[in-house]
Amino acid sequence: MQFIDLKRQYARIENEINERIHTVLDHQKFIMGPEVVELEEQLKKYTGRKYVFSCASGTDALVIPLMAYELEKTDAVFVPSFTFFATGESVSLAGGTPVFVDSGSDFNIDCQDLERRIQQVMEKGKLTPRGIIAVDLFGQSCDYEKIMEIADKYHLFVIEDGAQSMGGEYRGRKNGAFGDVSATSFFPAKPLGCYGDGGAVFTDNDELAEKIYSIRVHGQGSSRYDNVRIGINGRMDTLQAAILLPKLEILDKEIQARQIIVKTYVEELKNVFELPVISEDKLSAWAQFTVLAQDEAQREKIVSRMKEQGIPIMVYYRCPLHMQTAFRYLDYKAEDVPQAAWFSKRVFSLPMHPYLENDEIVEVCSQLKKIVS
C-alpha cells in the first residue's frame, strides 16, 4: 500500500501528461515556456486572483513575497510553530524574525494566541510586528475572516500558505484566494503536485505583483540585464507546468473523492482516536488525514506495528518550529508553545489519496483497532 499513490493518478491521465511532455520536448522552451503562461492563466481562473506567478518551489513562493515586503531583522512575522520548516525558514531567508504562534484544535493557527503574541511583541518593543503567515495545515483552511480582522487591527500583511489546501475552500471561495498574498507548493505529495519541485504566488495587489515579477528573476527591471533589486532564480521549469495542467483539470473531482474517503475513515475510527475537527464552512483538501494518539508511546507503537503490516504511517511533524535547532537563537522552550509541542508527540497520518479503495481503508482501520485494543 502507498501512502500517496501517484501511479494510480498517472494511470488516469497518462495520455494527457505524455502528450504535454512531448509538446515541450518538441518546442524546446524548457524554462518559462508557453505551458507556464497557460498554467498561470488557469490558476487565475481557478482561484479568482488577479495575478499568479509560478516559481521554482513552495519555499520560493514564500520567500519571494516576503522579499517584496523588504523585511528587516527587527520585523516580526507571526507563523504557526506546528508546520513544515519552510514557513519559518522563509521569514529568516527574507531578512525578518519569525515569532511562533500556537495551534488550535483544528491544527491551524490559534487566532486568540496570535493576537496575544502580537501584543507581547509590541509591549517588549524589540521587534516591530509586520505580518502573518497562516498555514492551511493538512488541507483545511484557516479562519481568514478572523485573521484578516486581527491583521487590519495591527496593520499587518497576511500570507496564506496554501501548500496543503489547493482545491479546498473557505466559505465558498477557493484556497489560494486569501490574504494579501497566497503561496503554494507543487511538491509531488501535495493535492496539486508536479513531478519535481514547483510553486506559485497569488495576489491582487498591483504594487506587490510588480515586485514579485521582478524578484522571481534576479530582480530584473526593463530587461534581463537591468537588475533593479536583489532577487532570486525562481523560475518554473516548463515540464512541471505541462504536468500540472492535466492535474489541475481533475483536481476538483479528486477533492470530492477525498471527502468520501474521509467519511469512511471517520466512521471506522470515531470511537478509537481523536479525529480532525471538521468545520462546516470549509471544504478541506485533505492533503493528510491526521489523527491523535493518546501519547507518544502509543503513536510509536502504531507506526512500528503498521509498518510490519506493510501499511505506511507518516508523522507530520515530530518537532515544532520553536524547538528546531536552527531557531535555538530565539530562546524558546517547549512549554512556550504548548499545544504545538503536545501535537508533535501525538499526531500521525494515515494513507490518503483520491484513489484509495474502500477495502484498503477498512484494512488500515482494522489493523489500527487491533493495535490499540
Phi, psi and chi 1 to 4 in degrees:
 res  aa     phi    psi   chi1   chi2   chi3   chi4
   1 MET       -  138.7 -173.1 -177.6  -60.7      -
   2 GLN   -99.2  142.5  -61.6  -64.1  -45.7      -
   3 PHE   -65.6  -45.5 -173.9   74.8      -      -
   4 ILE  -132.4  116.8  -62.5  172.4      -      -
   5 ASP   -98.5   89.9 -160.3  -30.1      -      -
   6 LEU   -73.7  -21.7  -64.9  176.1      -      -
   7 LYS   -65.3  -40.5  -74.1 -174.1  177.8  179.9
   8 ARG   -66.7  -37.7  -66.8 -174.4 -169.8  178.3
   9 GLN   -64.8  -43.8 -176.6 -166.0   53.6      -
  10 TYR   -60.6  -39.1  175.3   62.8      -      -
  11 ALA   -60.4  -30.8      -      -      -      -
  12 ARG   -72.7  -37.3  176.9  177.1  178.0  177.5
  13 ILE  -122.7   28.0   51.3  175.4      -      -
  14 GLU   -56.7  -47.7  179.1  177.8   -1.4      -
  15 ASN   -62.9  -43.2  -68.1  -23.7      -      -
  16 GLU   -64.9  -42.3  -68.1   87.5  -16.6      -
  17 ILE   -66.7  -46.2  -73.8 -179.8      -      -
  18 ASN   -61.6  -40.6  -70.8  -11.8      -      -
  19 GLU   -63.3  -43.1 -176.6  178.4  -18.2      -
  20 ARG   -63.1  -43.7  -74.2  -79.1 -170.3  174.2
  21 ILE   -63.0  -43.9  -71.4  173.0      -      -
  22 HIS   -64.8  -33.2  -77.7  -66.4      -      -
  23 THR   -62.4  -42.5  -61.6      -      -      -
  24 VAL   -65.2  -42.1  175.3      -      -      -
  25 LEU   -62.4  -30.9  -65.3  175.6      -      -
  26 ASP   -74.2  -45.1  -74.2  -19.3      -      -
  27 HIS   -85.2  -16.7   66.5   54.9      -      -
  28 GLN    66.5   16.4  -60.3  -81.5  -64.1      -
  29 LYS   -95.6   84.4  -63.2  172.8 -177.2  176.0
  30 PHE   -81.4  -16.7  -66.5  117.8      -      -
  31 ILE  -126.3  125.1  -62.2  175.7      -      -
  32 MET    56.6   39.3  -60.0  -66.2  -74.2      -
  33 GLY   -78.1 -174.0      -      -      -      -
  34 PRO   -61.5  -28.9   18.2  -30.8      -      -
  35 GLU   -67.0  -30.3  -74.8   77.3    9.9      -
  36 VAL   -65.3  -45.6  172.5      -      -      -
  37 VAL   -61.8  -43.0  176.2      -      -      -
  38 GLU   -62.3  -43.2 -176.7 -179.0   -6.8      -
  39 LEU   -61.6  -44.6  175.7   65.0      -      -
  40 GLU   -60.4  -39.9  -69.0  173.8  -12.6      -
  41 GLU   -66.4  -40.7  -70.3  -60.0  -43.6      -
  42 GLN   -66.7  -37.3  -69.5  -59.1  -40.6      -
  43 LEU   -69.6  -31.9  -72.5  170.6      -      -
  44 LYS   -60.2  -48.4  -74.6 -179.0 -164.7  176.3
  45 LYS   -63.5  -39.4  -66.1  176.8 -177.4  177.0
  46 TYR   -67.9  -41.5 -170.6   76.6      -      -
  47 THR   -97.4  -17.5   61.3      -      -      -
  48 GLY    80.5   11.6      -      -      -      -
  49 ARG   -79.5  152.4  -77.4  -68.6 -156.7 -179.1
  50 LYS   -76.2  -38.1 -174.5  175.2 -179.2 -179.6
  51 TYR  -128.4  139.5  -60.3  101.3      -      -
  52 VAL  -135.8  129.9  174.7      -      -      -
  53 PHE  -122.9  113.9  -59.0   96.9      -      -
  54 SER   -70.2  158.5   61.1      -      -      -
  55 CYS  -153.5 -175.9   56.5      -      -      -
  56 ALA   -81.8  -19.3      -      -      -      -
  57 SER  -164.2  168.5   71.2      -      -      -
  58 GLY   -67.2  -32.2      -      -      -      -
  59 THR   -65.1  -43.9  -55.6      -      -      -
  60 ASP   -58.2  -36.2  -77.4   -6.3      -      -
  61 ALA   -64.8  -23.1      -      -      -      -
  62 LEU   -90.4  -43.4  -69.7  169.3      -      -
  63 VAL   -65.0  -42.0  170.3      -      -      -
  64 ILE   -59.7  -52.7  -70.0  170.2      -      -
  65 PRO   -66.4  -32.8   19.6  -31.2      -      -
  66 LEU   -64.8  -37.2  -73.5  167.7      -      -
  67 MET   -64.4  -34.8  -71.0  177.7   69.3      -
  68 ALA   -64.3  -27.1      -      -      -      -
  69 TYR   -82.4   -3.3  -79.4  113.3      -      -
  70 GLU    53.4   57.1  -59.2  177.3    5.1      -
  71 LEU   -69.1  149.8  -61.1  177.7      -      -
  72 GLU  -116.0  166.1  -62.7 -179.5   -0.4      -
  73 LYS   -58.7  -29.6 -165.1   71.0  174.1  177.4
  74 THR   -85.6    3.3   53.6      -      -      -
  75 ASP   -90.5  125.6  -71.7  -27.3      -      -
  76 ALA   -94.6  129.8      -      -      -      -
  77 VAL  -118.7  124.2  179.1      -      -      -
  78 PHE   -88.9  122.9  -60.9   85.8      -      -
  79 VAL  -133.0  149.4  -56.5      -      -      -
  80 PRO   -66.7  143.9   24.0  -32.6      -      -
  81 SER   -78.8  -30.1 -178.4      -      -      -
  82 PHE   -91.8   85.3 -170.9   62.4      -      -
  83 THR  -167.9 -178.8 -174.5      -      -      -
  84 PHE   -72.3  150.2 -177.7   59.4      -      -
  85 PHE   -56.6  -32.7 -173.9   70.0      -      -
  86 ALA   -59.3  -28.8      -      -      -      -
  87 THR   -62.8  -47.3  -51.1      -      -      -
  88 GLY   -76.4  -38.8      -      -      -      -
  89 GLU   -57.8  -40.0  176.0 -172.7   40.4      -
  90 SER   -62.2  -34.5   62.3      -      -      -
  91 VAL   -64.0  -45.0  175.8      -      -      -
  92 SER   -66.1  -41.6  -63.8      -      -      -
  93 LEU   -61.1  -33.8  -74.0  170.7      -      -
  94 ALA   -85.4   -0.7      -      -      -      -
  95 GLY   104.1   -2.9      -      -      -      -
  96 GLY   -96.9 -171.0      -      -      -      -
  97 THR  -123.4  121.5  -62.3      -      -      -
  98 PRO   -75.4  141.1   26.6  -32.1      -      -
  99 VAL  -119.5  124.1  174.8      -      -      -
 100 PHE   -90.6  137.6  -61.2  114.6      -      -
 101 VAL  -118.9  148.1 -178.0      -      -      -
 102 ASP   -79.5  172.9 -141.9  -18.5      -      -
 103 SER  -107.5  153.4  -56.1      -      -      -
 104 GLY   -91.5 -174.4      -      -      -      -
 105 SER   -66.6  -18.6   58.4      -      -      -
 106 ASP   -91.5   10.2   61.3   -5.3      -      -
 107 PHE    77.3  -11.8  -60.9  120.4      -      -
 108 ASN   -85.5  173.1  -75.5  -28.2      -      -
 109 ILE   -56.7  134.3 -163.6  165.2      -      -
 110 ASP   -84.1  111.2 -177.1  -34.2      -      -
 111 CYS   -64.9  -33.2  -69.1      -      -      -
 112 GLN   -66.3  -43.3 -170.7  172.2    4.2      -
 113 ASP   -68.8  -34.4 -170.4   56.4      -      -
 114 LEU   -57.5  -50.5  169.8   62.8      -      -
 115 GLU   -65.7  -36.3 -175.1  161.6   19.3      -
 116 ARG   -62.2  -41.6 -177.6  173.5   68.1   85.7
 117 ARG   -74.0  -31.4  -68.5  179.3 -168.2  -91.2
 118 ILE   -61.4  -45.3  -68.0  169.2      -      -
 119 GLN   -64.5  -38.4  -68.1  170.9   -9.9      -
 120 GLN   -62.1  -44.0  -74.3  177.7  -16.8      -
 121 VAL   -61.9  -42.8  166.4      -      -      -
 122 MET   -64.1  -39.4  -66.9  171.4   67.7      -
 123 GLU   -66.7  -39.4  -71.4  168.9    4.2      -
 124 LYS   -70.9  -35.1  -69.7  178.9  180.0  178.4
 125 GLY    77.9    3.5      -      -      -      -
 126 LYS   -83.3  -30.5  -66.0 -178.9  179.3  179.5
 127 LEU  -119.5  157.1  -60.5  173.9      -      -
 128 THR  -110.9  118.6  -58.4      -      -      -
 129 PRO   -59.4  128.2  -24.3   35.5      -      -
 130 ARG  -122.6  -39.0  -76.4  -69.0  -50.3  -80.9
 131 GLY  -160.7  174.1      -      -      -      -
 132 ILE  -132.0  134.7  -57.8  162.7      -      -
 133 ILE  -110.9  116.1  -58.0  179.7      -      -
 134 ALA  -103.0  124.3      -      -      -      -
 135 VAL  -102.3  125.8 -178.5      -      -      -
 136 ASP   -81.8   78.4  -58.0  -31.3      -      -
 137 LEU   -70.7  137.3 -157.8   64.3      -      -
 138 PHE    62.6    8.7  -56.1  142.5      -      -
 139 GLY   111.9  -12.8      -      -      -      -
 140 GLN   -96.6  131.7 -174.5  167.5 -160.7      -
 141 SER   -61.3  147.1  175.9      -      -      -
 142 CYS   -71.4  171.7  -66.2      -      -      -
 143 ASP   -86.8   86.4 -175.7  -10.2      -      -
 144 TYR   -72.8  -23.7  -75.3  102.5      -      -
 145 GLU   -62.1  -47.5 -178.4  177.0    0.9      -
 146 LYS   -69.3  -41.1 -177.3   62.1  176.3  176.1
 147 ILE   -62.8  -44.3  -70.9  169.7      -      -
 148 MET   -67.3  -32.2  -64.7  -52.9  -62.8      -
 149 GLU   -63.0  -44.7 -179.7 -177.3  -50.3      -
 150 ILE   -66.2  -43.2  -66.7  170.3      -      -
 151 ALA   -61.3  -43.2      -      -      -      -
 152 ASP   -64.6  -38.4  -70.0  -17.1      -      -
 153 LYS   -61.7  -38.8 -178.9  176.9  178.8  179.1
 154 TYR  -109.1    9.9  -63.7   99.3      -      -
 155 HIS    60.2   52.1  -51.3  -67.5      -      -
 156 LEU  -113.6  148.5  -52.1  177.9      -      -
 157 PHE   -81.5  158.0   65.1   76.0      -      -
 158 VAL  -127.7  129.5  174.1      -      -      -
 159 ILE  -113.6  125.2  -63.9  177.9      -      -
 160 GLU   -86.5  117.0  174.4 -167.1   12.4      -
 161 ASP   -89.5   94.0 -176.7  -18.1      -      -
 162 GLY  -100.4   28.3      -      -      -      -
 163 ALA   -57.9  -33.8      -      -      -      -
 164 GLN  -102.6    0.4  -62.5  179.7   21.2      -
 165 SER  -118.1    5.2   65.2      -      -      -
 166 MET   -59.2  128.1  -72.7  -57.5  -64.7      -
 167 GLY   101.0  -18.7      -      -      -      -
 168 GLY   -82.7  176.0      -      -      -      -
 169 GLU  -141.2  154.5  -62.8  177.7    6.7      -
 170 TYR  -131.1  114.0  173.4   69.3      -      -
 171 ARG    51.2   45.2  -60.8 -171.9  175.9  180.0
 172 GLY    85.4   -3.8      -      -      -      -
 173 ARG  -108.9  142.6  -66.5  174.0   62.8 -163.0
 174 LYS   -67.5  141.3  -67.2  -70.6 -173.3 -175.6
 175 ASN   -63.0  146.6  -75.4  109.0      -      -
 176 GLY   104.3   -8.7      -      -      -      -
 177 ALA  -105.4    5.6      -      -      -      -
 178 PHE  -110.9  156.2  -59.2  101.5      -      -
 179 GLY    78.2  177.3      -      -      -      -
 180 ASP   -67.5  -32.7  -58.8  -75.4      -      -
 181 VAL  -142.2  145.8 -179.3      -      -      -
 182 SER  -119.6  151.5  -59.5      -      -      -
 183 ALA  -134.6  144.6      -      -      -      -
 184 THR  -140.1  160.7 -165.1      -      -      -
 185 SER  -113.2  142.8  167.1      -      -      -
 186 PHE  -108.6   25.7  -62.8  130.5      -      -
 187 PHE   -50.7  142.1 -175.3   77.3      -      -
 188 PRO   -52.1  -30.8  -29.2   35.5      -      -
 189 ALA   -81.2   -6.2      -      -      -      -
 190 LYS   -74.5  160.7  -55.7  -58.3 -178.7 -173.8
 191 PRO   -53.8  -37.1  -28.2   36.2      -      -
 192 LEU  -119.3   98.7  179.9   60.6      -      -
 193 GLY  -127.6  152.1      -      -      -      -
 194 CYS   -98.8 -158.2   54.4      -      -      -
 195 TYR  -113.0   41.1  -69.8  162.9      -      -
 196 GLY   177.6 -146.9      -      -      -      -
 197 ASP   -98.0  151.2  -92.4  -43.2      -      -
 198 GLY  -178.5  164.1      -      -      -      -
 199 GLY  -164.0 -179.3      -      -      -      -
 200 ALA  -155.3  150.9      -      -      -      -
 201 VAL  -119.0  135.5 -174.4      -      -      -
 202 PHE  -123.0  137.4  -51.7   72.9      -      -
 203 THR  -159.5  161.6 -171.0      -      -      -
 204 ASP  -111.7    0.2  -60.2  -41.9      -      -
 205 ASN   -89.7  119.2 -174.4  -65.6      -      -
 206 ASP   -61.5  -45.9  -63.5  -21.8      -      -
 207 GLU   -65.4  -44.2 -178.1 -179.4   -6.6      -
 208 LEU   -62.9  -40.7  -87.6  177.6      -      -
 209 ALA   -59.3  -41.3      -      -      -      -
 210 GLU   -62.8  -42.3 -176.9  179.2   -6.7      -
 211 LYS   -68.9  -42.2  -70.3 -177.7  178.4  179.6
 212 ILE   -61.6  -43.8  -69.9  165.3      -      -
 213 TYR   -57.4  -41.5  178.7   82.2      -      -
 214 SER   -71.5  -48.7  170.5      -      -      -
 215 ILE   -62.3  -34.9  -68.2  166.8      -      -
 216 ARG   -57.4  -30.7  177.4  176.9   59.4  166.6
 217 VAL  -124.2   73.1 -172.7      -      -      -
 218 HIS    57.8   27.6  -59.7  -68.2      -      -
 219 GLY    66.7   34.6      -      -      -      -
 220 GLN   -69.4  151.8   71.9  176.8   16.8      -
 221 GLY  -106.2 -116.0      -      -      -      -
 222 SER   -72.7  -20.1   58.6      -      -      -
 223 SER  -151.0  173.4   73.8      -      -      -
 224 ARG   -66.9  -16.2   62.2 -172.6  -62.7 -176.4
 225 TYR  -106.3   10.6  -60.9  113.3      -      -
 226 ASP  -116.4   95.7  172.1   33.2      -      -
 227 ASN  -101.9  114.2  -57.9   94.4      -      -
 228 VAL  -100.7   -8.9  -62.3      -      -      -
 229 ARG  -156.4  168.2   57.1  175.4   56.0   85.4
 230 ILE   -77.0  130.0  -60.4  -61.5      -      -
 231 GLY  -133.8 -158.2      -      -      -      -
 232 ILE  -137.7  171.0   64.8  171.8      -      -
 233 ASN   -92.5   89.7  177.7    9.4      -      -
 234 GLY  -113.9   26.1      -      -      -      -
 235 ARG   -76.4  152.1  -60.2  169.7  -62.9 -173.0
 236 MET   -91.6  141.3  173.1  174.8  -91.2      -
 237 ASP   -72.4  136.4  -69.7  -14.9      -      -
 238 THR   -61.3  -36.3  -51.0      -      -      -
 239 LEU   -60.9  -36.3  -78.9  168.6      -      -
 240 GLN   -68.1  -39.5  -59.2  -56.7  -19.8      -
 241 ALA   -63.2  -39.5      -      -      -      -
 242 ALA   -62.1  -36.1      -      -      -      -
 243 ILE   -73.9  -36.4  -71.0  159.3      -      -
 244 LEU   -70.6  -30.5  -75.9  164.2      -      -
 245 LEU   -59.5  -51.2  -77.8  163.0      -      -
 246 PRO   -68.4  -27.1   17.1  -27.9      -      -
 247 LYS   -68.9  -37.9  -72.7 -166.3  172.4 -164.8
 248 LEU   -63.2  -34.1 -179.1   57.6      -      -
 249 GLU   -62.7  -31.4  -70.4 -177.4    6.7      -
 250 ILE  -105.2    5.2   62.0  169.9      -      -
 251 LEU   -58.5  -46.6  179.0   59.3      -      -
 252 ASP   -62.8  -38.3  -76.0  -14.6      -      -
 253 LYS   -66.6  -37.4  -69.1 -179.3  179.6  178.6
 254 GLU   -67.9  -37.1  -70.9 -172.3  -27.0      -
 255 ILE   -62.7  -40.7  -64.3  -62.3      -      -
 256 GLN   -65.6  -37.8  -70.3  -56.3  -41.6      -
 257 ALA   -62.8  -36.5      -      -      -      -
 258 ARG   -63.8  -34.8  -70.3  174.5 -174.1  -95.9
 259 GLN   -62.4  -39.8  -49.8  -53.0  -48.8      -
 260 ILE   -66.5  -41.5  -63.4  169.5      -      -
 261 ILE   -62.4  -43.1  -69.1  164.2      -      -
 262 VAL   -63.3  -40.0  165.8      -      -      -
 263 LYS   -58.4  -39.8  -75.2 -178.0  179.7  179.1
 264 THR   -67.5  -45.6  -54.9      -      -      -
 265 TYR   -56.6  -46.7  -91.9  138.6      -      -
 266 VAL   -62.7  -44.4  169.2      -      -      -
 267 GLU   -62.8  -39.4 -176.2   61.3   30.1      -
 268 GLU   -75.5  -30.6  -68.9  -76.8  -24.8      -
 269 LEU  -115.7    5.2  -61.0  174.3      -      -
 270 LYS   -62.1  -24.9   61.3 -174.6  177.9 -177.4
 271 ASN  -107.0   13.1  -62.8  -41.7      -      -
 272 VAL  -112.3  -44.6 -176.8      -      -      -
 273 PHE  -131.0  165.2  -63.5  106.9      -      -
 274 GLU   -77.4  116.7 -168.0  174.1  -25.3      -
 275 LEU   -99.5  166.1  -59.3  179.6      -      -
 276 PRO   -59.0  143.6  -20.8   30.5      -      -
 277 VAL   -79.1  123.3  175.4      -      -      -
 278 ILE  -109.1  117.4  -56.2  170.0      -      -
 279 SER   -89.7  137.3  176.7      -      -      -
 280 GLU   -69.2  -23.2  -68.8 -176.7   -1.5      -
 281 ASP   -91.1   10.9   60.7   -6.9      -      -
 282 LYS  -129.4  143.9  -58.3  169.2 -172.7  175.4
 283 LEU  -110.3  107.8  176.8   70.6      -      -
 284 SER   -75.7  142.9  177.8      -      -      -
 285 ALA   -80.0   -9.7      -      -      -      -
 286 TRP    46.4   55.1  -67.4  114.0      -      -
 287 ALA   -59.0  -37.0      -      -      -      -
 288 GLN  -137.4  150.7  -75.4   84.6   34.5      -
 289 PHE  -106.8  103.0 -174.2   78.1      -      -
 290 THR  -111.4  129.1  -59.4      -      -      -
 291 VAL  -122.1  172.4  -55.8      -      -      -
 292 LEU  -116.1  124.0  -71.0  160.7      -      -
 293 ALA   -75.9  169.2      -      -      -      -
 294 GLN   -63.9  -39.9  -70.0  179.4   -6.0      -
 295 ASP  -161.7 -178.7   51.1   33.3      -      -
 296 GLU   -65.0  -37.5 -169.4  171.1   15.8      -
 297 ALA   -63.2  -43.9      -      -      -      -
 298 GLN   -65.3  -39.1 -173.7 -170.0   59.0      -
 299 ARG   -60.9  -46.8 -178.7 -176.9   69.6 -174.0
 300 GLU   -66.1  -32.9  -62.1  -46.4  -51.8      -
 301 LYS   -63.9  -43.4  176.5 -177.0  176.5 -178.1
 302 ILE   -63.7  -47.2  -71.0  167.5      -      -
 303 VAL   -59.1  -45.1  172.3      -      -      -
 304 SER   -67.2  -47.5  175.5      -      -      -
 305 ARG   -68.3  -37.7  -64.9  -80.1 -177.0   85.6
 306 MET   -67.4  -35.6  -67.3  -68.0  -85.2      -
 307 LYS   -61.6  -39.5 -176.4  178.4 -179.9 -179.2
 308 GLU   -60.8  -29.6  -67.9  172.6    3.9      -
 309 GLN   -89.7    3.6  -61.5  -59.6  -42.2      -
 310 GLY    77.2   22.0      -      -      -      -
 311 ILE  -112.1  115.2  -60.5  173.4      -      -
 312 PRO   -76.4  131.8   27.1  -32.3      -      -
 313 ILE  -122.6  132.1  -60.4  -66.4      -      -
 314 MET  -114.0  153.2  -57.5  -64.7  -71.9      -
 315 VAL  -119.0  112.3  176.9      -      -      -
 316 TYR  -121.7  103.1  -54.1  106.3      -      -
 317 TYR  -136.1  141.4  -61.0   89.9      -      -
 318 ARG   -74.0  -23.5  -71.7 -175.9  178.7  -86.3
 319 CYS  -135.6  115.8 -176.6      -      -      -
 320 PRO   -66.6  159.7   24.5  -32.6      -      -
 321 LEU   -61.8  -35.9  -60.5 -165.6      -      -
 322 HIS   -68.5  -11.2   74.3  -75.4      -      -
 323 MET  -109.8    6.8  -66.2  -53.9  -64.8      -
 324 GLN   -72.2  142.7  -67.0  -79.9   -7.5      -
 325 THR   -56.4  -39.2  -58.1      -      -      -
 326 ALA   -62.6  -24.1      -      -      -      -
 327 PHE  -105.4   17.0  -68.0  124.3      -      -
 328 ARG   -59.8  -30.7 -171.5  173.4  -69.3  166.2
 329 TYR   -63.5  -16.1   71.9   97.3      -      -
 330 LEU   -85.0   -6.3  -65.2  172.2      -      -
 331 ASP    63.2   39.3  -66.2  -34.0      -      -
 332 TYR   -83.8  148.9  -77.6   88.2      -      -
 333 LYS  -109.5  159.0  -60.2  179.0 -179.5   65.0
 334 ALA   -54.3  -42.7      -      -      -      -
 335 GLU   -73.5   -8.1   59.5  -90.5   22.0      -
 336 ASP   -68.7  -28.0  -69.5  -19.5      -      -
 337 VAL  -130.1   74.9 -165.5      -      -      -
 338 PRO   -66.5  -40.7   22.2  -32.7      -      -
 339 GLN   -66.6  -40.3 -172.1   80.1  -28.8      -
 340 ALA   -61.7  -42.4      -      -      -      -
 341 ALA   -64.2  -38.9      -      -      -      -
 342 TRP   -70.2  -42.4 -175.4 -138.9      -      -
 343 PHE   -58.2  -42.7  -79.6  158.4      -      -
 344 SER   -62.6  -21.1   69.4      -      -      -
 345 LYS   -92.0  -12.4  -65.9 -178.3 -177.5  -61.0
 346 ARG  -119.8  -25.7  -62.0  173.7   61.0 -154.3
 347 VAL   -72.0  147.5  -67.1      -      -      -
 348 PHE  -153.2  150.6   64.6   97.8      -      -
 349 SER  -115.8  141.0  -60.4      -      -      -
 350 LEU   -96.8  160.6  -51.2 -178.2      -      -
 351 PRO   -50.4  132.5  -29.6   36.9      -      -
 352 MET  -150.8  115.1  168.9   53.5   74.5      -
 353 HIS  -163.1  163.1   58.1   83.4      -      -
 354 PRO   -68.5   -9.0  -17.5   30.1      -      -
 355 TYR  -109.9   13.4  -55.7   96.2      -      -
 356 LEU   -64.0  134.3  -91.4  174.7      -      -
 357 GLU   -93.3  155.6  -63.5  178.9   -0.3      -
 358 ASN   -59.8  -39.6 -167.8   69.3      -      -
 359 ASP   -67.5  -27.8   59.6  -15.9      -      -
 360 GLU   -69.9  -42.2  -67.9  176.2  -48.4      -
 361 ILE   -63.0  -44.6  -54.7  168.1      -      -
 362 VAL   -62.2  -38.6  171.5      -      -      -
 363 GLU   -65.9  -42.9  174.6   64.4   14.0      -
 364 VAL   -57.3  -48.8  170.0      -      -      -
 365 CYS   -67.4  -38.3  -62.6      -      -      -
 366 SER   -61.5  -44.7  175.4      -      -      -
 367 GLN   -66.0  -38.8  -66.6  -62.6  -27.8      -
 368 LEU   -61.7  -43.2  -75.1  169.5      -      -
 369 LYS   -62.9  -39.2  -69.1  173.3 -173.4  176.1
 370 LYS   -62.8  -41.0  -72.4  179.8 -176.2  177.8
 371 ILE   -66.0  -41.9  -67.2  166.8      -      -
 372 VAL   -91.1  -11.2  -59.4      -      -      -
 373 SER   -74.3      -   63.3      -      -      -
